[in-house]
Amino acid sequence: MENKLILDGTRVAAEIKEQLKERVSSLTTQGTIPCLATVLVGEDPSSATYVKMKGNACEKLGILSKRIHLSAEITTEDLLNTIHELNQDENVHGILLQHPVPSHIDERAAFEAIDIEKDVDGVTSWGFGQTSFGFGSYPSCTPAAIMAIMDFYDISIEGKHAVVVGRSPILGKPVSMLLLNRNATVTTCHSYTQNLNEIVKQADIVVAAVGKPKFIQGDWIKQGAVVMDAGYNPGNIGDADYEECEKNAGAITPVPGGVGPVTIAMLLKHTVDAAEKKLENK
């Protein structure tokens, strides 16, 4: 295709952060410094890297980053107690529990323990319910990033057929709801879907959220379709075969530099939103 659009997430993230600077500055002059608490359990190297990246991104904008690193041997009860303490802390505006936690911990219980007002990563079932109903303050950050990129590039959603490949509670399901609330017709596919390639071929918008490298094939993509690749696999590889999908796509996100940077920017935005809301309610 001639006028292919490469959806540059780095550019979108930079614009979001630029808008946040002024808001953070305004909050700070009023005596409120937005604060994100990140909770890391265990020694998973990629999780540690993600937490560090998020912390650094906070600090660059003047957002406080409160980092809590817990032992891999911690019990669910101890983790819940840590989250309850953060819920009670007046100076903490957002709480992020880095996924995954060690297998002996009840991760869902830990997510559910996060106060809805501080659920800036959109991981609670209450937050998901609000997002589905169209009034959630903090949708999961990757789905929110996908919508932000489409809005930045004026990609039409209303009336389009969106096919979401993946149904995880913090990606596939919430992005399906966000698209549905914007008047797309949404088909959510997963590992049991039959004739997946035929369904994807009908899509005006494809969201690749399956967690498998190069899973979405180039010949599955309809001419001119929009491909939003939310995958991030070892070696900086997305869930869509970029080189092949790009041939048919009208617009596509690269990996890296697509959805990833905007996901972090949305986390920062939600933290600032939460700090502003807290100040208003004082």
Solvent accessible surface area in square Angstrom, and as a share of the most:
residue,aa,sasa,rsa
1,M,99,0.44
2,E,173,0.77
3,N,124,0.64
4,K,48,0.20
5,L,69,0.35
6,I,72,0.36
7,L,0,0.00
8,D,54,0.28
9,G,0,0.00
10,T,79,0.46
11,R,141,0.51
12,V,3,0.02
13,A,4,0.03
14,A,58,0.45
15,E,80,0.36
16,I,22,0.11
17,K,61,0.26
18,E,104,0.47
19,Q,112,0.50
20,L,2,0.01
21,K,100,0.42
22,E,140,0.63
23,R,68,0.25
24,V,6,0.03
25,S,63,0.40
26,S,52,0.34
27,L,4,0.02
28,T,62,0.36
29,T,117,0.68
30,Q,108,0.48
31,G,68,0.65
32,T,12,0.07
33,I,76,0.39
34,P,0,0.00
35,C,6,0.03
36,L,1,0.00
37,A,0,0.00
38,T,1,0.01
39,V,0,0.00
40,L,12,0.06
41,V,6,0.04
42,G,2,0.02
43,E,129,0.58
44,D,60,0.31
45,P,103,0.65
46,S,60,0.39
47,S,3,0.02
48,A,41,0.32
49,T,73,0.43
50,Y,78,0.30
51,V,9,0.05
52,K,122,0.52
53,M,88,0.39
54,K,28,0.12
55,G,0,0.00
56,N,61,0.31
57,A,13,0.10
58,C,0,0.00
59,E,96,0.43
60,K,171,0.73
61,L,15,0.08
62,G,40,0.39
63,I,3,0.01
64,L,93,0.46
65,S,24,0.15
66,K,81,0.34
67,R,107,0.39
68,I,33,0.17
69,H,101,0.45
70,L,31,0.15
71,S,59,0.38
72,A,34,0.26
73,E,143,0.64
74,I,24,0.12
75,T,71,0.41
76,T,32,0.19
77,E,122,0.55
78,D,68,0.35
79,L,0,0.00
80,L,42,0.21
81,N,72,0.37
82,T,22,0.13
83,I,0,0.00
84,H,88,0.39
85,E,120,0.54
86,L,7,0.03
87,N,24,0.12
88,Q,139,0.62
89,D,42,0.22
90,E,120,0.54
91,N,109,0.56
92,V,2,0.01
93,H,11,0.05
94,G,0,0.00
95,I,0,0.00
96,L,3,0.01
97,L,4,0.02
98,Q,15,0.07
99,H,90,0.40
100,P,77,0.48
101,V,15,0.09
102,P,31,0.19
103,S,122,0.78
104,H,107,0.48
105,I,11,0.05
106,D,75,0.39
107,E,40,0.18
108,R,91,0.33
109,A,33,0.25
110,A,0,0.00
111,F,8,0.03
112,E,70,0.31
113,A,18,0.14
114,I,5,0.03
115,D,52,0.27
116,I,30,0.15
117,E,92,0.41
118,K,17,0.07
119,D,2,0.01
120,V,0,0.00
121,D,30,0.16
122,G,5,0.05
123,V,6,0.03
124,T,4,0.03
125,S,69,0.45
126,W,155,0.54
127,G,7,0.07
128,F,64,0.27
129,G,28,0.27
130,Q,37,0.16
131,T,6,0.03
132,S,26,0.17
133,F,164,0.68
134,G,54,0.52
135,F,131,0.54
136,G,23,0.22
137,S,53,0.34
138,Y,14,0.05
139,P,22,0.14
140,S,6,0.04
141,C,5,0.03
142,T,30,0.18
143,P,0,0.00
144,A,7,0.06
145,A,0,0.00
146,I,0,0.00
147,M,14,0.06
148,A,22,0.17
149,I,0,0.00
150,M,0,0.00
151,D,67,0.35
152,F,58,0.24
153,Y,33,0.13
154,D,129,0.67
155,I,23,0.12
156,S,66,0.43
157,I,7,0.04
158,E,121,0.54
159,G,63,0.61
160,K,74,0.31
161,H,39,0.17
162,A,0,0.00
163,V,0,0.00
164,V,0,0.00
165,V,1,0.01
166,G,6,0.06
167,R,105,0.38
168,S,45,0.29
169,P,79,0.49
170,I,52,0.26
171,L,29,0.14
172,G,0,0.00
173,K,90,0.38
174,P,2,0.01
175,V,0,0.00
176,S,5,0.03
177,M,56,0.25
178,L,28,0.14
179,L,0,0.00
180,L,91,0.45
181,N,66,0.34
182,R,97,0.36
183,N,90,0.46
184,A,5,0.04
185,T,88,0.51
186,V,35,0.20
187,T,42,0.25
188,T,54,0.31
189,C,1,0.00
190,H,51,0.23
191,S,97,0.63
192,Y,169,0.64
193,T,33,0.19
194,Q,148,0.66
195,N,105,0.54
196,L,23,0.12
197,N,51,0.26
198,E,86,0.39
199,I,39,0.20
200,V,0,0.00
201,K,76,0.32
202,Q,103,0.46
203,A,0,0.00
204,D,40,0.21
205,I,2,0.01
206,V,0,0.00
207,V,0,0.00
208,A,0,0.00
209,A,10,0.08
210,V,41,0.23
211,G,56,0.53
212,K,102,0.43
213,P,78,0.49
214,K,94,0.40
215,F,59,0.25
216,I,0,0.00
217,Q,70,0.31
218,G,7,0.07
219,D,106,0.55
220,W,37,0.13
221,I,5,0.03
222,K,80,0.34
223,Q,113,0.50
224,G,35,0.33
225,A,2,0.01
226,V,18,0.10
227,V,0,0.00
228,M,0,0.00
229,D,6,0.03
230,A,17,0.13
231,G,7,0.07
232,Y,122,0.47
233,N,12,0.06
234,P,124,0.78
235,G,68,0.65
236,N,74,0.38
237,I,61,0.31
238,G,5,0.05
239,D,1,0.00
240,A,3,0.03
241,D,22,0.11
242,Y,59,0.22
243,E,106,0.48
244,E,75,0.33
245,C,0,0.00
246,E,48,0.22
247,K,123,0.52
248,N,39,0.20
249,A,0,0.00
250,G,13,0.12
251,A,5,0.04
252,I,1,0.01
253,T,1,0.01
254,P,29,0.18
255,V,30,0.17
256,P,76,0.48
257,G,21,0.20
258,G,1,0.01
259,V,7,0.04
260,G,44,0.42
261,P,39,0.24
262,V,0,0.00
263,T,29,0.17
264,I,24,0.12
265,A,0,0.00
266,M,18,0.08
267,L,3,0.01
268,L,0,0.00
269,K,64,0.27
270,H,4,0.02
271,T,0,0.00
272,V,0,0.00
273,D,31,0.16
274,A,6,0.05
275,A,0,0.00
276,E,48,0.22
277,K,67,0.28
278,K,62,0.26
279,L,41,0.20
280,E,139,0.62
281,N,115,0.59
282,K,179,0.76
